[in-house]
Every structure is written in C-alpha cells, then in structure tokens.
Amino acid sequence: MESMNVYKRFLASYLSVCLLPLLLSFFTIARLERRVQDSIMSDQESSMQLVRQECDRTLGHAANLVSIFSEDTVASYLSEKSELSAEELFALCDLSESLSRAIGQNASFYRGFCYFAKSGFLVTDRRTYHPEAAGLLPWDLQLDNGSFYSLLDSGSSSEHIATVYKETSGGWVMVLRSQYDSSTQEFIFCVGIIIQLDRSFSPWSSGDFEAFVTDDSYRLICGGERAGALCELLAQNGSESGEVDIEGQRYVYSQYPSGFSRVRYGFLTRRDAYYQQLRIVWIDLLIEIAVILIISVFFAVFWSRRTYHPIKSILPYVGTGSPEIECRSISELGSALVSFAQEKEDLASQVMSSEQQILSA
C-alpha cells in the first residue's frame, strides 16, 4: 500500500510538470480569441469604410455633374421660356443625350433629369416628357407626384442631397440644384441625379452579408428585408453597433455616418458567418490541446514508472529494523535511502576490516 502511495506521488509530480504549462496556455488562447475577434471586426469595418468611400465619391461625382448641367447655356436659355418652339424641342433632345452620357459614367446613377418649371417640360437621360406626361417619372420611381415636384423647389440654389421614399419601401438619394429668378425669386429650373446606392454594395453583398443605407432618423433608403427589420430596432434604441435577432438568427451590425451627407451606411452580417474564422481557430486549438493532453499523460505515466521502478526494489529493505516506520513523503523516502546507503557502506567497511584481520593472523 505504501509502495502505491509513493508511485502516486511521483505520477502527480510529473502530471503537474506536464499539464501546468498547458493550463497556463489557456490564458494565451483567450487572448488569441480576442485578437481574432478584433481582426474580424477590423476587416469588416475596413470593407464598410470602402463602401462608404465609394458611395461618398458617387455623391460627390453627382454633385459635380449637377453643377455643370445647371450652368449649361442651353438649359439656362430654355428655363426662361414659357413655351417652346420646334427648334427648342430638338434642343431638349440634345440635352437628354448629354444626360445619358453623364449617367452612364457611374453604375449607381439611376436617372438624370432637368425640369423646366415655366414650360413644364421634363427631360431625363432616356426621354423628354411633355408637361401633360411629366407625372410618368415619379410613377416610374414609385413616388408620389406632388412630393416629388415639391422637392425640386427646395429654396436652395446650391447643390444639396435629399432623400425621397417610395410608396412601398425603400427610397432614393437625390442630388439636386435649383435655379430661381434673380428678380422675383421664382423657381424656374432644377437639375438632379437620382442615385441607387445599393448598386455600389454588390461587390460586398452576399447571402450572409447585407449593406444598407438609412437617413439620420434610421429610415431605410436602400437595403433588403433584414435591413428593414433592423431599422425598426435602431429607431427605438439608436445603437450604432451590436448584435440583434432577426428571423430567428443572430446578426452583427454596425453603422457609419457619411462624410458627404446626412445618410448613414451600415452592414448586417449573420453571426455564425461573421465568426466563422474564429470557429475554425477554436477547432484547431481544441485538437492541439487534446493531442498535447494525451501525450502529456502518456509521458507522465511513462516517466513516473521509470523513476519508481528502481525505488520499488529498495523499498522492502528500507526501515526493516523498525516495521512501524512508514515513508509518508518523498523527503522521508530520500532520508531512508541515504540511511540505507550509509548502513551498506558501514557493513562493507566491517567486512573489509574482518578480512584484513584474518589475513594478518
């Protein structure tokens, strides 16, 4: 029984030596997990920053085009006319072709238009609308006719960005510039570009990731059904980042303000996909821990047996003169071994002395 206790002490010592560094490594693993999470978040935010920069460039490009068309001599001349002649109607066609070339420069540009308030004509990058048919463009955009034209008379003669919402869901971002009569301040002309920002999201969007755009009151402008559900929650708590349950799944989201307008860009990612890289790292770490644990236990048992084997043969002779003596610790065992070695040396000396006496006799 005492022999088995000594072996157990050896085994416990070796297990402590082998497994203690493994236990301490869990602290390093926890730090590694945090670093991977930060790296994933950083990569996601970097992608969203690229989306924001691309969208802001699109808005800036549209503002430049609006400014150019507002200063066009033909457009300025036609804006003063209450009625247009046949020759001036052909000029509207030329203006439509110019708008078409400008809109073709960016995939996010949906429509470009010039509206002449005095004559009632509306020119887009696709066609020219007679005053009696000018309501077809708002209808095509799924907008209310009155709200669309009231937006054109904004009271501002500089480029500005407005958001307009469809009758169903979502909306448009519009870059506008209106012109007013210098003497009467009467609204006479407006040029604008209608932008579909979600076209800029296509390189980043997938089944697990969805980019979206809202205004500063978290009303959805561009995005899918999941983004619409998120906007309802954002309108309640106003949190710019966090996690949320949508359609029975956990999502990670974050929003960033535009540097060019009052719109806000955001992303929505399924949490399982968001931390997929982290899950792969954890699986690898668990496999490595299991392998290290098995090898550590094996070598602990092996070394404890190798160490205990020569001691096992000595234990029956330790403390034979006093059967009551028990080796209750490794230090006691060491003392006993030292005593045993000393007694063996004394016996050897006595034997040699006896042999010398016999030889001398």
C-alpha positions as CSV (number, residue, x, y, z in Angstrom):
1,M,0.0,0.0,0.0
2,E,2.8,2.4,0.9
3,S,4.5,1.5,-2.3
4,M,1.5,2.5,-4.3
5,N,1.3,5.8,-2.4
6,V,4.9,6.6,-3.4
7,Y,4.1,5.9,-7.0
8,K,1.1,8.1,-6.9
9,R,3.2,10.9,-5.6
10,F,5.6,10.5,-8.5
11,L,2.8,10.4,-11.0
12,A,1.2,13.5,-9.6
13,S,4.5,15.4,-9.7
14,Y,5.1,14.5,-13.4
15,L,1.5,15.3,-14.3
16,S,1.9,18.7,-12.7
17,V,5.1,19.4,-14.6
18,C,3.5,18.4,-17.9
19,L,0.0,19.9,-17.5
20,L,0.7,23.1,-15.7
21,P,2.1,24.8,-18.8
22,L,-1.0,23.6,-20.7
23,L,-3.3,25.1,-18.2
24,L,-1.4,28.4,-18.3
25,S,-1.6,28.4,-22.1
26,F,-5.4,28.8,-21.8
27,F,-4.7,32.4,-20.9
28,T,-2.8,32.8,-24.1
29,I,-5.7,31.1,-26.0
30,A,-8.2,33.6,-24.6
31,R,-6.0,36.5,-25.7
32,L,-5.7,34.9,-29.1
33,E,-9.5,34.6,-29.4
34,R,-9.9,38.3,-28.6
35,R,-7.3,39.2,-31.2
36,V,-9.0,37.2,-33.8
37,Q,-12.3,38.8,-33.0
38,D,-10.7,42.3,-33.2
39,S,-9.2,41.3,-36.6
40,I,-12.5,40.1,-37.9
41,M,-14.2,43.3,-36.8
42,S,-11.4,45.4,-38.3
43,D,-11.7,43.6,-41.6
44,Q,-15.4,44.1,-41.7
45,E,-15.1,47.7,-40.8
46,S,-12.4,48.2,-43.4
47,S,-14.8,46.7,-46.0
48,M,-17.6,49.0,-44.9
49,Q,-15.3,52.0,-45.0
50,L,-14.5,51.2,-48.6
51,V,-18.3,51.1,-49.3
52,R,-18.7,54.4,-47.6
53,Q,-15.9,56.0,-49.5
54,E,-17.3,54.6,-52.8
55,C,-20.7,55.9,-52.0
56,D,-19.4,59.3,-51.0
57,R,-17.4,59.5,-54.2
58,T,-20.6,58.7,-56.1
59,L,-22.4,61.6,-54.3
60,G,-19.5,63.9,-55.0
61,H,-19.4,63.0,-58.6
62,A,-23.2,63.6,-58.9
63,A,-22.8,67.0,-57.3
64,N,-20.2,68.0,-59.8
65,L,-22.4,66.9,-62.7
66,V,-25.4,68.7,-61.3
67,S,-23.3,71.9,-61.1
68,I,-22.1,71.5,-64.7
69,F,-25.6,71.0,-66.1
70,S,-27.1,73.9,-64.1
71,E,-24.6,76.2,-65.8
72,D,-25.3,74.8,-69.3
73,T,-26.2,77.6,-71.6
74,V,-28.9,75.7,-73.5
75,A,-30.6,74.6,-70.2
76,S,-30.4,78.2,-68.8
77,Y,-31.8,79.6,-72.1
78,L,-34.7,77.1,-72.1
79,S,-35.5,77.7,-68.5
80,E,-36.6,81.2,-69.3
81,K,-39.2,80.0,-71.9
82,S,-42.9,79.5,-71.0
83,E,-43.5,77.9,-74.4
84,L,-41.0,76.0,-76.6
85,S,-40.7,76.1,-80.4
86,A,-40.0,73.1,-82.6
87,E,-36.3,74.1,-82.7
88,E,-36.2,74.4,-78.9
89,L,-37.8,70.9,-78.6
90,F,-34.9,69.5,-80.6
91,A,-32.6,71.2,-78.1
92,L,-34.3,69.2,-75.3
93,C,-33.4,66.0,-77.2
94,D,-29.7,67.1,-77.3
95,L,-29.9,67.8,-73.6
96,S,-31.3,64.3,-73.0
97,E,-28.4,62.7,-74.9
98,S,-25.9,64.7,-72.7
99,L,-27.6,63.5,-69.6
100,S,-27.5,59.9,-70.9
101,R,-23.7,60.1,-71.4
102,A,-23.3,61.6,-67.9
103,I,-25.4,59.0,-66.2
104,G,-23.5,56.2,-68.0
105,Q,-20.3,57.2,-66.1
106,N,-21.4,55.6,-62.9
107,A,-23.4,52.4,-62.3
108,S,-25.1,53.8,-59.2
109,F,-26.7,56.7,-61.2
110,Y,-30.3,55.7,-61.9
111,R,-31.7,58.8,-63.6
112,G,-30.6,62.3,-64.5
113,F,-33.2,65.0,-65.2
114,C,-33.8,68.6,-65.9
115,Y,-37.1,70.2,-65.0
116,F,-38.2,73.5,-66.6
117,A,-40.9,75.0,-64.2
118,K,-42.1,77.7,-66.6
119,S,-42.8,75.4,-69.6
120,G,-43.5,72.3,-67.5
121,F,-41.2,70.1,-69.7
122,L,-39.1,67.4,-68.0
123,V,-36.0,65.9,-69.7
124,T,-34.3,62.7,-68.4
125,D,-31.4,60.7,-69.7
126,R,-33.9,58.5,-71.5
127,R,-36.7,60.7,-72.9
128,T,-38.4,64.0,-72.9
129,Y,-41.7,64.4,-71.1
130,H,-44.5,66.8,-72.3
131,P,-46.0,68.8,-69.4
132,E,-49.1,66.6,-69.5
133,A,-47.0,63.5,-69.1
134,A,-44.5,64.8,-66.6
135,G,-46.0,62.7,-63.9
136,L,-44.7,59.5,-65.5
137,L,-41.2,59.9,-64.0
138,P,-42.4,59.9,-60.4
139,W,-44.7,57.0,-61.2
140,D,-41.7,55.1,-62.6
141,L,-39.8,55.8,-59.4
142,Q,-42.8,54.7,-57.2
143,L,-43.0,58.2,-55.8
144,D,-45.9,60.5,-55.1
145,N,-46.2,63.0,-57.9
146,G,-46.8,66.0,-55.6
147,S,-44.0,65.2,-53.2
148,F,-41.5,64.7,-56.0
149,Y,-42.1,68.1,-57.6
150,S,-42.3,69.9,-54.3
151,L,-38.8,68.6,-53.5
152,L,-37.4,70.2,-56.6
153,D,-38.4,73.6,-55.3
154,S,-36.2,73.4,-52.3
155,G,-35.4,77.0,-51.9
156,S,-31.7,76.4,-52.3
157,S,-29.6,77.4,-55.3
158,S,-26.6,75.3,-54.4
159,E,-26.1,71.5,-54.6
160,H,-27.8,69.6,-51.9
161,I,-28.7,66.0,-51.2
162,A,-32.2,64.9,-50.4
163,T,-33.8,61.6,-49.6
164,V,-37.2,60.6,-51.1
165,Y,-39.1,57.4,-50.1
166,K,-41.0,55.0,-52.3
167,E,-44.7,54.3,-51.7
168,T,-43.9,50.7,-51.0
169,S,-40.5,50.5,-49.2
170,G,-37.0,51.9,-49.5
171,G,-36.2,55.1,-51.3
172,W,-33.8,57.2,-53.4
173,V,-30.9,59.6,-52.8
174,M,-31.1,62.6,-55.0
175,V,-28.5,65.3,-55.7
176,L,-30.3,68.5,-56.7
177,R,-29.6,72.1,-57.7
178,S,-32.5,74.5,-58.3
179,Q,-32.4,77.9,-60.1
180,Y,-34.5,80.9,-59.2
181,D,-35.3,84.2,-61.0
182,S,-32.9,86.8,-59.7
183,S,-35.5,89.5,-59.5
184,T,-38.7,87.6,-58.5
185,Q,-37.0,84.6,-56.8
186,E,-39.5,82.5,-58.7
187,F,-38.5,78.8,-59.2
188,I,-37.6,78.3,-62.8
189,F,-35.3,75.3,-63.2
190,C,-33.9,72.2,-61.5
191,V,-31.3,69.7,-62.4
192,G,-30.9,66.5,-60.5
193,I,-29.4,63.0,-60.4
194,I,-31.2,60.1,-58.8
195,I,-28.9,57.6,-57.2
196,Q,-29.5,53.9,-56.4
197,L,-26.7,53.4,-53.8
198,D,-27.3,49.7,-53.3
199,R,-25.7,49.1,-56.7
200,S,-22.4,50.1,-55.0
201,F,-22.9,47.3,-52.5
202,S,-23.0,44.4,-54.9
203,P,-19.2,43.6,-54.6
204,W,-19.6,43.2,-50.9
205,S,-23.1,41.8,-50.5
206,S,-23.8,38.0,-50.1
207,G,-26.3,35.7,-48.5
208,D,-24.6,36.3,-45.1
209,F,-23.7,39.9,-45.5
210,E,-26.0,42.9,-46.3
211,A,-25.1,46.5,-46.7
212,F,-27.8,49.2,-46.3
213,V,-28.3,53.0,-46.2
214,T,-30.6,55.0,-43.9
215,D,-31.2,58.6,-43.2
216,D,-30.2,60.2,-39.9
217,S,-33.5,59.0,-38.4
218,Y,-32.8,55.4,-39.3
219,R,-35.4,55.3,-42.1
220,L,-34.3,52.7,-44.7
221,I,-33.3,54.1,-48.1
222,C,-31.5,51.1,-49.7
223,G,-31.4,47.6,-48.3
224,G,-33.2,44.3,-48.0
225,E,-35.9,42.9,-45.7
226,R,-33.4,42.1,-42.9
227,A,-32.1,45.7,-43.0
228,G,-35.7,47.0,-42.8
229,A,-36.3,44.9,-39.7
230,L,-33.0,46.2,-38.2
231,C,-34.0,49.8,-38.9
232,E,-37.2,49.4,-36.8
233,L,-35.0,48.3,-33.9
234,L,-32.4,51.1,-34.5
235,A,-35.2,53.7,-34.4
236,Q,-36.0,52.5,-30.9
237,N,-32.6,52.2,-29.3
238,G,-30.3,54.3,-31.6
239,S,-27.4,51.9,-31.1
240,E,-24.8,52.2,-33.9
241,S,-23.3,48.7,-33.4
242,G,-24.2,45.4,-31.6
243,E,-26.0,42.2,-32.1
244,V,-29.7,41.5,-32.8
245,D,-32.0,38.6,-33.5
246,I,-33.7,38.7,-36.9
247,E,-35.8,35.9,-38.4
248,G,-34.6,33.5,-35.7
249,Q,-30.9,34.1,-36.3
250,R,-28.3,36.2,-34.6
251,Y,-26.8,39.1,-36.6
252,V,-23.9,41.5,-36.0
253,Y,-24.5,45.1,-37.3
254,S,-22.8,48.4,-37.4
255,Q,-23.4,51.9,-38.9
256,Y,-21.2,54.7,-40.1
257,P,-22.2,58.3,-40.9
258,S,-21.4,59.6,-44.4
259,G,-18.7,62.2,-44.7
260,F,-20.7,63.9,-47.5
261,S,-24.3,64.0,-46.5
262,R,-26.7,63.0,-43.7
263,V,-27.1,59.5,-44.9
264,R,-25.7,56.6,-42.8
265,Y,-24.1,53.4,-44.2
266,G,-24.4,50.1,-42.3
267,F,-23.7,46.4,-42.6
268,L,-25.6,43.4,-41.3
269,T,-23.8,40.0,-41.0
270,R,-25.0,36.6,-39.8
271,R,-23.1,36.0,-36.6
272,D,-22.1,32.4,-37.5
273,A,-20.6,33.6,-40.7
274,Y,-19.1,36.6,-39.0
275,Y,-17.1,34.5,-36.6
276,Q,-16.5,31.6,-38.9
277,Q,-12.8,32.2,-38.9
278,L,-12.8,32.2,-35.1
279,R,-14.6,28.9,-35.0
280,I,-12.0,27.4,-37.3
281,V,-9.3,28.6,-35.0
282,W,-11.0,27.2,-31.9
283,I,-11.4,23.8,-33.6
284,D,-7.7,23.7,-34.4
285,L,-6.8,24.7,-30.8
286,L,-9.0,22.1,-29.3
287,I,-7.5,19.4,-31.5
288,E,-4.0,20.6,-30.5
289,I,-5.0,20.7,-26.8
290,A,-6.4,17.1,-27.0
291,V,-3.2,15.8,-28.6
292,I,-0.9,17.6,-26.1
293,L,-3.0,16.3,-23.2
294,I,-2.8,12.7,-24.4
295,I,0.9,12.9,-25.0
296,S,1.5,14.7,-21.6
297,V,-0.4,12.0,-19.7
298,F,1.4,9.2,-21.5
299,F,4.8,10.6,-20.8
300,A,3.9,11.4,-17.2
301,V,2.9,7.8,-16.6
302,F,6.0,6.5,-18.5
303,W,8.5,8.7,-16.6
304,S,6.9,8.0,-13.2
305,R,7.2,4.3,-13.9
306,R,10.8,4.6,-15.0
307,T,11.6,6.7,-11.9
308,Y,9.7,4.4,-9.5
309,H,11.0,1.1,-10.8
310,P,14.5,1.1,-9.2
311,I,13.0,2.6,-6.0
312,K,10.4,-0.2,-5.8
313,S,13.2,-2.8,-5.4
314,I,14.7,-0.9,-2.5
315,L,11.5,-0.1,-0.5
316,P,11.3,-3.6,1.1
317,Y,14.7,-3.1,2.7
318,V,14.0,0.4,3.9
319,G,13.2,0.5,7.6
320,T,13.4,-3.3,8.1
321,G,14.6,-2.9,11.7
322,S,11.6,-0.9,12.6
323,P,8.5,-2.2,10.7
324,E,6.5,0.7,12.2
325,I,8.4,3.3,10.1
326,E,6.4,4.5,7.1
327,C,7.7,6.6,4.2
328,R,5.0,9.2,4.1
329,S,6.7,11.6,1.8
330,I,9.4,11.8,-0.9
331,S,11.7,13.6,1.6
332,E,11.3,10.7,4.1
333,L,12.0,8.3,1.3
334,G,15.1,10.2,0.4
335,S,16.3,10.2,4.1
336,A,15.6,6.5,4.3
337,L,17.6,5.8,1.1
338,V,20.5,7.8,2.5
339,S,20.4,5.8,5.7
340,F,20.2,2.6,3.8
341,A,23.3,3.6,1.7
342,Q,25.2,4.6,4.9
343,E,24.4,1.2,6.6
344,K,25.5,-0.6,3.4
345,E,28.8,1.4,3.4
346,D,29.3,0.6,7.2
347,L,28.7,-3.1,6.6
348,A,31.2,-3.1,3.7
349,S,33.8,-1.4,5.9
350,Q,33.3,-4.0,8.6
351,V,33.6,-6.9,6.1
352,M,36.9,-5.5,4.8
353,S,38.2,-5.0,8.3
354,S,37.4,-8.6,9.2
355,E,39.1,-9.9,6.1
356,Q,42.3,-7.9,6.9
357,Q,42.4,-9.2,10.4
358,I,42.0,-12.8,9.1
359,L,44.8,-12.3,6.6
360,S,47.1,-10.7,9.1
361,A,46.6,-13.6,11.6
